[in-house]
Amino acid sequence: MRSKGISLKLSKRDRKLARIVRENPRIHFKELGSQPNISDVAARKRFFSLLQKGLFQFELVVPIEKCNIAFGRLDIICWDLDANHLLLERSSTCPRIRLASVMTGEYNFMAIFVGGTLLALQSCIDHYRAWNRDEILRD
């Protein structure tokens, strides 16, 4: 097996463990060890050794639709640079804004909001618009 262009020399038992993990990445160490007839402690040790050698890579995927999280982006045209900076300052105090930035182009300010539901998110964006109406030319 290969990892990052480097050839790994694996024992027959390690190749079998790697195949088992590839087929079932959520396998428990007790079950992993039972197939090549080794203890769960030995299976765990071999697994982490192979992990350290770079044989396995893991990716964390968070399904945001199951976490009750909604994201929204508001693009704004501000009157001038002073208005942009005022919006940036105000955005830093809003717990729902995860990112706010002055931008170039017609829409010169952008804010990314997070809310528990789409309704809550829309409410936050509406409140933000009302709170900053003197600085916003158009959104």
PyMOL commands that set and color helices and strands:
alter all, ss='L'
color gray80, all
select helices_A, chain A and resi 12-23+29-34+40-52+64-66+81-91+118-131
alter helices_A, ss='H'
color red, helices_A
select strands_A, chain A and resi 2-3+6-7+70-78+97-102+109-115+136-138
alter strands_A, ss='S'
color yellow, strands_A
deselect
rebuild
show_as cartoon
